[in-house]
């Protein structure tokens, strides 16, 4: 893992309570990773994609507000959603949706689409959609892009106001993890939904003319990343796949190491929850308020509620990847003063 250089502000030592690190090991690409970006990956930006010439900003010593009491896990939120439990709960259903994350900034759900299934074409008003495909194959059709077939490990990026559909390929259900901004509701293009959709709580569907323009991919953005092909097997760097206002999806990959001691608290976030999708291997977690550290496996989702000290580390024995998801590409990380701004 990357670490911040030792704090050199001797005069300030002991005068403040917390170190507010602007970058941190848990949400950064690993040192020594190959620098070549996969063909369909977003060029690394922000905290995750350092590139040549990157210089960490110096840490500050500051009084930072730690939420008290720290954030609770209100349903459907859990510290640890095991994929095996989700699949077991829906084992007799072909097409289903399971809510996993609900917080003030973001929402995330598991979606399964039965063989032969196709979703209704939708678009979203002002925010993008991020997905991770996990089982089966699904044909993804996005306005302005060539349709592509996504399988396990594909990460998908759909900008705002681009209509899209998902269609299962083959005789196996397609399973994917889908992330939205909190409160996002779909728009249905008239061309594919001539009949008025069913109203949803708090909204009445009304026929209108949309005047805002299509969302676009930036010069370094792509609609998908085949993570296993390009990164795991291709030797390319992980890093941020989505890094935009209010949406950060960051691949953090490294070789496993022994679990740190319990005295290593990690860090906390002032304003937001953070969650992770385990993409590869296993990840060890310690989260404030939970009785013991635990090890999450590929396909699991882990959440650190707002204001809780939390620490994620690569589990020993293999290469590991967690996909950090939160609303702020440059989110603030607050470390214990005694840590020297490192973990």
C-alpha positions as a printed Julia matrix, in Angstrom:
343×3 Matrix{Float64}:
   0.0     0.0     0.0
   0.99    3.61   -0.42
   1.68    5.48    2.79
   2.02    9.18    3.54
   5.5    10.38    4.36
   6.15   10.75    8.09
   4.73   13.97    9.47
   7.45   16.59    9.7
   5.58   19.25   11.65
   7.39   18.82   14.96
   6.08   22.09   16.35
   2.53   20.95   15.87
   3.01   17.5    17.42
   0.56   16.88   20.22
  -1.38   20.09   19.68
  -4.26   18.79   17.6
  -6.33   15.64   17.77
  -6.51   14.29   14.22
  -4.57   14.19   10.99
  -6.7    14.9     7.95
  -4.96   13.04    5.13
  -5.89   14.08    1.61
  -4.95   10.67    0.24
  -4.8     7.27    1.87
  -3.55    3.77    1.32
  -6.92    2.06    1.34
  -8.4     4.07   -1.51
  -5.38    4.28   -3.79
  -3.85    2.15   -6.51
  -0.99   -0.01   -5.2
   2.63    0.94   -5.54
   4.47   -0.86   -8.27
   1.39   -1.63  -10.35
   1.88   -1.52  -14.13
   1.11    1.92  -15.52
  -0.49    0.89  -18.81
  -4.25    1.49  -18.85
  -6.54   -1.14  -20.36
  -8.22   -0.19  -23.61
 -11.63    0.23  -22.05
 -10.55    1.73  -18.73
 -10.93    5.31  -17.72
  -7.53    6.96  -17.48
  -6.7     7.25  -13.79
  -7.53   10.59  -12.24
  -7.86   12.03   -8.78
  -6.75   10.07   -5.75
  -6.55    6.71   -7.48
  -4.72    7.47  -10.7
  -1.49    9.07   -9.75
   0.62    8.74  -12.86
   4.1    10.1   -13.29
   4.97   13.25  -11.43
   2.27   12.8    -8.77
   3.14   14.47   -5.47
   1.03   13.92   -2.39
  -0.21   17.09   -0.75
   1.28   17.63    2.7
  -1.0    16.52    5.56
  -2.62   18.99    7.89
  -3.11   18.73   11.63
  -6.66   19.81   12.42
  -9.7    19.38   14.64
 -12.12   17.35   12.52
 -15.78   16.66   13.43
 -16.32   12.94   14.01
 -20.02   12.09   13.93
 -21.27   11.25   17.42
 -22.88    8.84   17.69
 -21.38    7.42   14.53
 -23.66    6.43   11.65
 -26.09    3.55   12.21
 -26.86    0.67    9.85
 -30.52    1.14    9.03
 -32.11   -1.48    6.77
 -31.26   -2.44    4.13
 -27.75   -1.29    5.1
 -25.46   -3.81    6.77
 -21.75   -3.77    7.55
 -21.36   -6.92    5.45
 -23.71   -8.24    2.77
 -22.55  -11.73    1.83
 -23.32  -12.65   -1.76
 -24.11  -16.2    -0.69
 -26.92  -14.93    1.56
 -28.37  -12.75   -1.21
 -28.41  -15.62   -3.69
 -29.93  -17.99   -1.15
 -32.77  -15.56   -0.46
 -33.7   -15.48   -4.17
 -32.81  -19.02   -5.17
 -36.3   -19.78   -6.5
 -36.76  -16.6    -8.52
 -35.41  -15.9   -12.01
 -35.65  -12.1   -12.08
 -35.27  -10.09   -8.9
 -33.78   -6.97   -7.28
 -32.26   -6.76   -3.8
 -31.59   -3.42   -2.09
 -28.09   -3.36   -0.55
 -27.07    0.28    0.09
 -29.27    3.25    0.95
 -27.63    6.42    2.27
 -28.01   10.15    1.75
 -25.67   10.11   -1.27
 -25.88    6.75   -3.05
 -28.0     3.66   -3.61
 -26.92    0.21   -4.76
 -28.81   -2.99   -5.57
 -28.2    -6.48   -6.84
 -30.16   -7.2   -10.03
 -30.77  -10.59  -11.6
 -32.37  -10.96  -15.03
 -33.66  -14.4   -16.04
 -32.64  -16.11  -19.27
 -34.42  -14.45  -22.19
 -35.07  -11.3   -20.19
 -34.61   -7.72  -21.34
 -35.04   -4.55  -19.31
 -37.25   -1.66  -20.39
 -35.23    1.16  -21.92
 -34.56    3.89  -19.35
 -32.36    6.91  -18.78
 -31.64    9.0   -15.69
 -32.07   12.79  -15.52
 -28.84   14.18  -14.12
 -26.6    11.42  -12.8
 -24.69    8.48  -14.2
 -25.14    4.78  -13.45
 -22.32    2.42  -12.48
 -22.51   -1.39  -12.65
 -20.42   -4.48  -11.95
 -21.49   -7.66  -13.75
 -20.96  -10.8   -11.7
 -22.65  -13.84  -13.26
 -23.93  -14.87  -16.67
 -23.73  -12.64  -19.72
 -25.7    -9.52  -20.51
 -25.89   -7.46  -23.7
 -25.63   -3.78  -22.8
 -27.03   -1.27  -25.3
 -26.28    2.4   -24.57
 -27.3     5.25  -26.85
 -24.39    6.27  -29.08
 -22.27    3.19  -28.25
 -21.82   -0.14  -29.94
 -23.69   -2.79  -27.92
 -21.37   -5.1   -26.0
 -21.72   -8.34  -24.07
 -20.57   -8.08  -20.46
 -19.63  -11.03  -18.26
 -18.14  -11.49  -14.81
 -15.88   -8.63  -13.8
 -17.11   -6.04  -16.31
 -17.51   -2.55  -14.88
 -19.99   -0.34  -16.73
 -20.3     3.45  -16.88
 -23.5     5.07  -18.25
 -23.63    8.9   -18.29
 -26.83   10.8   -17.55
 -29.6    10.99  -20.16
 -28.27    8.13  -22.26
 -31.06    5.53  -22.68
 -29.91    1.96  -22.13
 -31.16   -1.62  -21.92
 -29.81   -4.85  -20.44
 -30.57   -8.2   -22.11
 -29.56  -11.65  -20.87
 -27.47  -13.67  -23.33
 -27.65  -17.48  -23.21
 -29.57  -19.71  -20.83
 -28.03  -18.5   -17.56
 -29.48  -15.56  -15.6
 -27.39  -12.39  -15.62
 -26.45  -10.9   -12.26
 -25.07   -7.41  -11.72
 -24.51   -4.82   -8.98
 -25.97   -1.42   -9.9
 -25.17    1.94   -8.28
 -27.09    5.24   -8.51
 -27.19    8.61   -6.84
 -29.64    8.59   -3.95
 -33.2     9.27   -5.06
 -32.61    8.84   -8.79
 -35.75    7.87  -10.7
 -35.93    6.64  -14.3
 -37.17    8.41  -17.41
 -38.82    6.28  -20.13
 -38.33    7.39  -23.75
 -41.63    7.51  -25.63
 -40.14    5.63  -28.59
 -39.78    2.46  -26.52
 -42.53    3.1   -23.92
 -45.49    4.69  -25.73
 -47.82    3.86  -22.83
 -47.63    5.87  -19.62
 -45.49    4.05  -17.01
 -46.9     3.26  -13.61
 -46.42    6.15  -11.19
 -43.95    5.68   -8.34
 -44.11    7.0    -4.79
 -43.79   10.78   -4.85
 -43.83   11.08   -8.65
 -46.45   11.17  -11.4
 -45.21   10.36  -14.9
 -45.95   13.18  -17.35
 -45.28   13.41  -21.1
 -42.73   16.17  -21.75
 -40.03   17.33  -24.15
 -36.56   16.83  -22.68
 -34.24   19.77  -23.29
 -30.9    19.19  -21.66
 -28.79   17.26  -24.1
 -27.27   13.81  -23.86
 -24.62   12.94  -21.35
 -21.2    12.24  -22.82
 -18.07   10.25  -22.08
 -15.07   12.41  -21.25
 -11.86   12.08  -23.28
 -10.51    9.44  -20.9
 -13.8     7.65  -20.13
 -15.09    4.44  -21.64
 -18.41    2.6   -21.34
 -16.83   -0.48  -19.8
 -13.76   -2.12  -18.31
 -13.24   -5.89  -18.54
 -11.45   -6.07  -15.19
 -10.41   -9.72  -15.25
  -9.17   -9.62  -18.84
  -7.41   -6.28  -18.78
  -6.21   -5.98  -15.18
  -6.12   -9.39  -13.49
  -4.9   -11.31  -16.53
  -3.63   -8.46  -18.69
  -1.25   -6.78  -16.27
  -2.87   -3.35  -16.58
  -3.28   -0.95  -13.7
  -6.49   -0.74  -11.7
  -7.31    2.73  -10.39
 -10.41    4.84  -10.86
 -12.92    3.66  -13.44
 -15.47    6.39  -12.63
 -14.24    9.65  -11.14
 -16.81   12.41  -11.53
 -18.86   14.79   -9.45
 -20.7    12.75   -6.81
 -19.57    9.36   -8.15
 -16.3     7.54   -7.48
 -15.71    3.89   -8.42
 -12.1     3.02   -7.68
 -10.31   -0.33   -8.16
  -7.78   -0.91   -5.36
  -5.55   -3.91   -6.02
  -2.57   -5.38   -4.18
  -0.9    -8.46   -2.77
  -2.23   -9.76    0.52
  -0.43   -9.0     3.78
  -0.94  -10.1     7.41
  -3.91   -8.39    9.06
  -2.82   -5.22   10.88
  -3.19   -5.02   14.68
  -6.44   -3.77   16.18
  -4.65   -0.58   17.26
  -4.5     0.44   13.6
  -7.89    2.19   13.4
  -7.6     3.28    9.79
  -9.56    6.47    9.19
 -13.08    7.93    9.18
 -15.09   10.16    6.85
 -16.83   13.3     8.08
 -19.67   13.54    5.58
 -20.37   10.2     3.93
 -20.69    6.42    4.06
 -18.27    4.37    1.99
 -18.85    0.91    0.58
 -16.79   -1.66   -1.31
 -17.49   -4.43   -3.78
 -14.98   -7.26   -3.4
 -13.84   -7.98   -6.95
 -10.95  -10.39   -6.43
  -9.55  -12.48   -3.59
 -10.46  -11.47   -0.03
 -10.34   -8.25    1.99
  -9.88   -7.95    5.77
 -11.98   -5.29    7.51
 -12.09   -3.66   10.9
 -14.99   -1.23   11.47
 -15.63    0.73   14.65
 -18.56   -0.59   16.65
 -18.41   -4.14   15.27
 -17.33   -6.88   17.69
 -14.41   -8.21   15.62
 -12.56   -7.88   12.31
 -13.88  -10.01    9.44
 -12.82  -11.2     6.0
 -15.09  -10.49    3.02
 -14.91  -12.6    -0.12
 -15.38  -11.9    -3.82
 -18.92  -10.73   -4.56
 -19.54   -9.46   -1.03
 -20.35   -5.81   -0.26
 -19.02   -4.05    2.85
 -20.09   -0.64    4.18
 -18.45    1.7     6.69
 -21.15    4.01    8.01
 -20.45    7.73    8.35
 -18.02    8.67   11.11
 -16.85    5.13   11.95
 -13.17    4.34   12.07
 -12.56    1.7     9.41
  -9.64   -0.14    7.91
  -9.45   -2.37    4.84
  -6.4    -4.46    4.02
  -5.52   -7.05    1.41
  -6.05  -10.53    2.87
  -2.9   -12.67    2.93
  -2.26  -15.34    0.34
  -3.3   -13.84   -3.0
  -3.86  -10.69   -5.05
  -6.93   -8.85   -3.85
  -9.14   -6.14   -5.32
 -11.84   -4.07   -3.68
 -13.86   -1.51   -5.6
 -14.31    1.52   -3.35
 -17.53    3.4    -4.07
 -18.44    6.76   -2.59
 -19.73   10.19   -3.72
 -16.47   12.15   -3.6
 -13.39   11.47   -5.79
 -11.34   13.69   -3.48
 -13.04   12.7    -0.24
 -11.34   13.66    3.02
  -9.7    10.91    5.12
  -9.15   11.52    8.83
  -6.42    9.52   10.58
  -5.62    9.21   14.29
  -2.94   11.69   15.38
  -0.75    8.88   16.72
  -0.67    7.24   13.28
   1.47    9.95   11.75
  -0.99   10.05    8.84
  -0.28    6.49    7.72
  -1.73    3.01    8.04
